[in-house]
Amino acid sequence: IAMQQLLRGVLKRKEFRLHQPLKSHPSAPMNDRFAVSINLGSTTHEWTLLMNALRPEVPPDVIFPDGYEDMINYEVLEGIKNWDPKKSSSLVDLLVEVREILRQSEFQRSFEFSEDKVRFELESVKALSPESEIRILNDDLRTIEWFILVLPVALIRY
């Protein structure tokens, strides 16, 4: 029941998607291996989430693709350290934390590779709209920089 509650919380969120469900073992009572997709900055980040249906009290393992190890340190994730399968939001909390780390990392990358004028504008956008998202698109030589900035917009009709 704890696993079902953990998964149900994720399924209610539009920014996360669990797919490619598998059982870790034939005796597992339910699927406990998933691909996780997170929408961020007009792109989708994917990795593998390994849970244990037989022992939900054990925090999940997360397998990130190459290139993520500089951004996300599994050992210091609060969602892993504070894992509690009795708390139905534990998995959502972990995914929200990882998404926020990715969002912050993209902004940091944009500051590192931007010219001073562009950096100033990006810092201003981030200060005015803290929940904004950015996606950096670079060529191999990092000489051409393109970015997509996603801003939350509220349309109010008077």
Backbone bond lengths (Angstrom), bond angles and torsions (degrees), N, CA, C in turn:
res aa  C-N    CA-C-N  psi(-1)  N-CA   C-N-CA  omega(-1)  CA-C   N-CA-C  phi
1 I - - - 1.462 - - 1.526 110.10 -
2 A 1.329 117.82 -37.61 1.469 120.58 -179.70 1.532 110.63 -60.77
3 M 1.335 117.79 -42.53 1.461 121.42 179.57 1.518 110.61 -61.82
4 Q 1.320 117.22 -42.93 1.464 120.60 -179.60 1.520 111.18 -62.01
5 Q 1.334 117.61 -40.90 1.462 121.01 178.93 1.520 111.15 -65.91
6 L 1.329 117.20 -40.50 1.460 120.96 178.59 1.526 110.76 -61.69
7 L 1.321 115.90 -45.29 1.468 120.67 -178.31 1.525 111.75 -70.34
8 R 1.311 117.13 -37.45 1.465 121.46 -179.48 1.534 110.96 -60.15
9 G 1.328 117.36 -37.81 1.464 120.55 178.98 1.520 112.07 -62.71
10 V 1.320 116.76 -37.52 1.472 120.75 179.62 1.523 110.34 -70.95
11 L 1.319 116.93 -40.14 1.456 120.68 -176.79 1.526 112.60 -64.08
12 K 1.320 117.49 -21.00 1.462 121.51 179.18 1.526 112.84 -81.75
13 R 1.320 117.77 -10.10 1.464 121.97 -175.76 1.523 110.40 -98.77
14 K 1.321 117.24 131.35 1.468 119.96 -177.24 1.527 113.07 -78.72
15 E 1.336 118.93 -20.82 1.465 120.06 -177.67 1.533 113.54 -82.98
16 F 1.332 117.04 -6.69 1.465 121.83 179.41 1.528 109.78 -122.10
17 R 1.317 115.07 148.44 1.457 119.71 175.25 1.524 108.56 -141.29
18 L 1.319 115.86 127.21 1.463 121.83 172.75 1.524 107.24 -100.75
19 H 1.326 116.78 129.88 1.453 119.74 179.52 1.523 109.33 -148.55
20 Q 1.311 117.20 177.20 1.459 124.80 -175.65 1.534 111.54 52.33
21 P 1.338 117.47 53.50 1.477 120.06 -178.83 1.522 111.97 -68.73
22 L 1.315 114.43 139.49 1.464 121.98 177.31 1.521 109.40 -140.41
23 K 1.329 116.15 158.98 1.462 121.08 172.42 1.525 107.90 -94.61
24 S 1.325 116.13 138.90 1.458 120.43 179.88 1.530 111.68 -73.31
25 H 1.305 114.70 -25.49 1.462 120.23 -176.70 1.530 107.15 -153.44
26 P 1.325 118.95 147.17 1.472 119.92 179.74 1.527 113.63 -55.98
27 S 1.334 117.81 -28.56 1.457 119.66 -179.62 1.530 113.18 -85.44
28 A 1.317 117.44 -4.35 1.471 119.75 178.96 1.523 109.08 -62.91
29 P 1.333 117.38 134.94 1.467 120.07 -176.24 1.530 113.81 -70.71
30 M 1.320 117.30 -16.65 1.465 120.38 -179.43 1.525 109.85 -159.39
31 N 1.310 115.86 170.66 1.462 120.16 176.43 1.523 109.58 -62.65
32 D 1.337 115.65 136.08 1.466 119.04 179.89 1.534 112.36 -138.95
33 R 1.316 116.68 12.72 1.467 122.75 175.48 1.518 107.64 -123.19
34 F 1.324 117.10 129.61 1.456 120.11 -175.39 1.521 110.99 -142.99
35 A 1.313 115.14 152.03 1.458 120.53 163.41 1.527 104.79 -88.48
36 V 1.330 117.15 137.99 1.454 122.47 179.48 1.526 107.71 -113.74
37 S 1.309 116.23 131.36 1.462 121.59 174.56 1.521 108.10 -117.53
38 I 1.327 114.73 134.12 1.460 120.87 177.81 1.518 107.84 -125.48
39 N 1.325 116.51 125.25 1.460 120.88 175.55 1.515 109.24 -82.35
40 L 1.336 114.40 130.65 1.466 119.47 -178.90 1.522 109.49 -159.61
41 G 1.324 116.39 125.45 1.455 120.81 175.18 1.510 113.58 56.83
42 S 1.297 118.16 44.97 1.468 125.93 178.79 1.525 113.65 64.88
43 T 1.309 117.91 19.43 1.453 120.71 175.68 1.526 108.72 -138.19
44 T 1.308 116.06 172.54 1.454 121.44 179.47 1.521 109.15 -119.95
45 H 1.316 116.22 127.59 1.463 122.62 174.54 1.523 107.05 -99.44
46 E 1.331 116.35 137.49 1.468 119.92 -179.13 1.516 111.24 -130.46
47 W 1.316 115.65 144.93 1.452 122.10 172.86 1.515 108.50 -155.31
48 T 1.324 116.57 -178.80 1.460 121.80 -177.17 1.520 110.29 -108.86
49 L 1.311 115.72 134.63 1.462 123.25 177.96 1.524 107.46 -111.25
50 L 1.336 116.15 121.37 1.466 122.03 -179.07 1.521 108.85 -112.71
51 M 1.306 115.86 107.33 1.460 120.77 178.50 1.524 108.04 -105.35
52 N 1.320 117.06 175.27 1.452 121.29 179.56 1.525 108.36 -128.09
53 A 1.324 115.99 100.95 1.460 120.63 -177.24 1.525 112.29 -63.82
54 L 1.339 117.43 -27.09 1.461 120.85 179.36 1.526 111.95 -79.85
55 R 1.329 116.21 -25.04 1.473 121.37 -179.98 1.532 109.68 -137.49
56 P 1.332 118.44 73.46 1.463 120.98 -176.79 1.532 114.03 -65.27
57 E 1.326 116.73 -13.57 1.477 118.99 177.82 1.532 111.75 -71.88
58 V 1.328 117.01 -15.83 1.466 121.33 178.00 1.531 107.72 -82.21
59 P 1.332 117.92 127.45 1.466 119.62 179.81 1.523 111.17 -59.85
60 P 1.314 117.06 149.53 1.461 119.26 -179.96 1.526 111.56 -68.85
61 D 1.313 115.65 155.21 1.454 121.45 169.25 1.518 106.42 -92.96
62 V 1.300 115.69 144.93 1.449 120.98 178.95 1.524 107.30 -123.41
63 I 1.314 116.65 124.80 1.458 121.11 178.83 1.520 107.82 -108.51
64 F 1.331 114.51 108.21 1.458 120.74 -179.52 1.521 110.12 -91.23
65 P 1.327 117.08 149.75 1.471 119.16 176.60 1.527 111.29 -69.22
66 D 1.322 115.96 166.79 1.466 120.53 176.72 1.524 110.01 -54.86
67 G 1.323 115.15 142.22 1.460 120.71 178.68 1.516 113.45 98.48
68 Y 1.317 117.36 -16.80 1.461 120.35 -178.93 1.522 112.66 -86.60
69 E 1.344 116.64 -18.70 1.466 118.94 -174.01 1.526 112.76 -62.28
70 D 1.338 118.04 -25.80 1.466 120.41 176.84 1.521 111.72 -74.73
71 M 1.328 116.69 -23.67 1.464 120.86 -176.72 1.526 112.90 -93.86
72 I 1.330 116.12 -39.21 1.467 120.02 -171.12 1.518 110.27 -123.46
73 N 1.317 115.96 121.36 1.461 121.82 176.29 1.527 107.61 -104.71
74 Y 1.309 115.68 106.97 1.466 122.43 -176.99 1.529 111.54 -54.11
75 E 1.329 116.06 -36.16 1.475 121.06 -175.28 1.526 113.33 -64.18
76 V 1.324 118.31 -26.85 1.468 120.24 -175.02 1.530 113.37 -107.46
77 L 1.315 117.70 5.49 1.460 119.55 178.53 1.530 109.97 -65.83
78 E 1.311 116.25 123.16 1.471 121.12 179.28 1.528 111.28 -61.21
79 G 1.337 116.65 -35.50 1.463 120.83 179.33 1.518 112.95 -63.02
80 I 1.326 116.89 -27.19 1.469 121.13 175.99 1.525 109.85 -82.63
81 K 1.335 116.23 -46.22 1.472 119.76 -179.15 1.523 112.38 -62.42
82 N 1.339 116.88 -34.78 1.466 121.12 -176.36 1.528 112.55 -103.73
83 W 1.320 117.43 22.87 1.465 121.64 -176.44 1.526 111.27 -58.26
84 D 1.322 116.33 128.23 1.456 122.24 178.56 1.529 107.88 -144.83
85 P 1.325 118.20 104.45 1.466 119.84 -177.04 1.525 113.20 -65.66
86 K 1.330 117.64 -16.43 1.461 120.54 177.43 1.525 111.56 -76.84
87 K 1.325 115.45 -18.54 1.472 121.44 177.30 1.533 106.87 -91.39
88 S 1.324 116.97 110.30 1.469 120.69 -171.84 1.530 113.24 -62.90
89 S 1.312 118.38 -16.90 1.470 120.55 -178.98 1.528 113.10 -95.78
90 S 1.333 118.26 5.24 1.475 120.34 -176.44 1.523 112.95 -56.62
91 L 1.323 117.46 -45.50 1.460 120.04 -179.08 1.527 110.90 -69.49
92 V 1.317 117.26 -42.40 1.469 120.51 176.87 1.521 109.78 -60.64
93 D 1.330 117.44 -43.55 1.467 120.70 179.30 1.528 111.37 -58.53
94 L 1.326 116.15 -42.29 1.460 120.56 178.50 1.529 110.94 -63.14
95 L 1.332 117.26 -46.48 1.461 120.84 -179.53 1.529 112.03 -65.67
96 V 1.316 117.08 -38.64 1.470 120.91 176.81 1.529 109.64 -62.76
97 E 1.321 116.85 -42.04 1.467 120.92 179.10 1.531 110.91 -62.12
98 V 1.325 117.21 -45.86 1.465 120.49 -179.95 1.529 110.20 -64.18
99 R 1.325 117.42 -42.57 1.463 121.06 178.65 1.528 110.77 -60.19
100 E 1.309 117.03 -42.35 1.472 120.81 -179.99 1.531 110.92 -66.06
101 I 1.321 117.36 -39.22 1.469 120.50 176.99 1.529 110.02 -61.88
102 L 1.329 116.73 -43.70 1.463 120.39 178.12 1.527 111.18 -62.66
103 R 1.321 116.65 -42.94 1.475 121.43 179.87 1.522 110.62 -61.26
104 Q 1.320 116.57 -47.15 1.466 121.33 179.44 1.534 110.99 -64.44
105 S 1.332 116.99 -38.47 1.465 120.77 179.81 1.517 111.96 -63.42
106 E 1.325 116.44 -40.24 1.471 119.73 178.81 1.536 110.33 -64.05
107 F 1.329 117.24 -40.48 1.469 119.30 176.87 1.523 110.43 -63.77
108 Q 1.326 117.46 -42.95 1.470 120.05 178.77 1.523 110.78 -60.44
109 R 1.328 116.68 -43.35 1.471 119.96 176.90 1.513 110.95 -60.11
110 S 1.323 116.89 -40.99 1.468 119.29 -179.28 1.521 110.80 -63.78
111 F 1.324 117.61 -35.52 1.469 120.40 179.28 1.521 110.54 -70.42
112 E 1.320 117.83 -35.92 1.469 121.67 -177.89 1.519 112.65 -68.22
113 F 1.338 117.17 -35.50 1.457 119.97 -173.99 1.522 114.01 -103.23
114 S 1.307 118.12 3.16 1.455 120.93 -176.75 1.520 111.35 -94.60
115 E 1.314 114.35 152.26 1.460 120.14 170.86 1.523 107.85 -72.03
116 D 1.330 116.65 163.16 1.459 120.88 -175.54 1.526 113.15 -55.36
117 K 1.333 117.99 -42.55 1.470 120.49 -178.02 1.525 111.02 -65.00
118 V 1.319 116.30 -43.85 1.460 120.20 179.65 1.522 109.91 -68.31
119 R 1.319 117.07 -40.71 1.467 121.09 178.71 1.527 110.68 -59.34
120 F 1.340 116.45 -42.29 1.459 120.68 178.87 1.533 110.46 -60.75
121 E 1.332 116.15 -44.48 1.470 119.84 -179.70 1.523 111.23 -64.69
122 L 1.331 116.76 -42.26 1.461 119.83 179.21 1.529 111.83 -65.33
123 E 1.328 116.28 -39.88 1.464 119.48 177.00 1.526 110.59 -63.87
124 S 1.331 116.50 -37.49 1.466 120.42 178.16 1.525 110.91 -64.93
125 V 1.339 116.60 -44.59 1.469 120.46 178.56 1.524 109.90 -61.38
126 K 1.314 116.47 -44.53 1.467 120.11 -179.33 1.532 110.90 -62.70
127 A 1.332 117.16 -38.98 1.470 120.45 179.22 1.527 111.22 -68.61
128 L 1.332 116.95 -39.62 1.460 120.55 -178.55 1.519 112.91 -76.70
129 S 1.317 116.23 -31.04 1.455 121.40 -177.46 1.530 109.09 -136.36
130 P 1.341 116.92 79.79 1.467 120.83 -174.71 1.525 114.55 -57.55
131 E 1.326 118.18 -24.60 1.468 119.85 -178.90 1.529 112.98 -89.95
132 S 1.321 117.40 6.19 1.469 120.17 178.47 1.521 110.50 -65.42
133 E 1.321 115.67 158.02 1.464 122.26 -177.27 1.515 108.79 -126.35
134 I 1.321 116.61 152.85 1.446 121.02 178.98 1.518 109.32 -137.36
135 R 1.305 115.21 148.41 1.464 121.12 174.36 1.513 107.28 -128.12
136 I 1.309 116.76 126.42 1.452 122.61 -179.28 1.520 108.85 -97.47
137 L 1.301 116.13 129.85 1.460 122.58 176.28 1.515 106.48 -120.40
138 N 1.326 117.78 112.76 1.462 122.41 -178.27 1.512 110.15 -120.34
139 D 1.332 114.51 151.97 1.458 116.67 169.56 1.524 107.64 -82.72
140 D 1.315 117.31 175.60 1.464 120.92 -175.19 1.520 113.05 -62.00
141 L 1.316 117.18 -31.42 1.467 120.36 -177.66 1.528 112.52 -89.39
142 R 1.298 115.87 -4.07 1.471 121.82 -178.37 1.530 111.93 57.54
143 T 1.321 115.65 32.56 1.454 119.19 177.69 1.520 111.25 -96.00
144 I 1.325 116.78 -25.68 1.458 120.71 177.15 1.517 106.50 -113.07
145 E 1.294 115.47 129.85 1.463 118.88 -178.82 1.515 109.83 -124.45
146 W 1.291 115.25 125.37 1.452 122.26 174.65 1.516 106.54 -119.89
147 F 1.293 116.71 147.43 1.454 117.73 174.02 1.513 110.19 -145.07
148 I 1.295 114.57 152.88 1.451 122.41 176.05 1.520 106.12 -115.87
149 L 1.302 116.10 126.58 1.453 121.84 -178.98 1.519 107.79 -110.62
150 V 1.306 117.28 124.66 1.456 122.70 179.87 1.522 107.93 -107.61
151 L 1.321 116.10 118.39 1.460 121.42 -178.89 1.523 109.63 -113.32
152 P 1.308 116.99 139.76 1.466 118.86 174.48 1.528 108.78 -73.82
153 V 1.318 116.03 135.88 1.459 120.54 -178.47 1.521 108.07 -128.91
154 A 1.316 114.81 133.36 1.468 119.98 175.21 1.529 107.65 -109.19
155 L 1.303 116.20 119.23 1.459 120.70 178.68 1.524 107.52 -95.36
156 I 1.316 114.55 117.57 1.459 120.24 -177.71 1.517 107.46 -117.00
157 R 1.287 116.26 130.00 1.465 121.03 179.98 1.534 108.39 -103.69
158 Y 1.305 114.93 128.71 1.476 119.81 179.81 1.506 111.82 -96.76
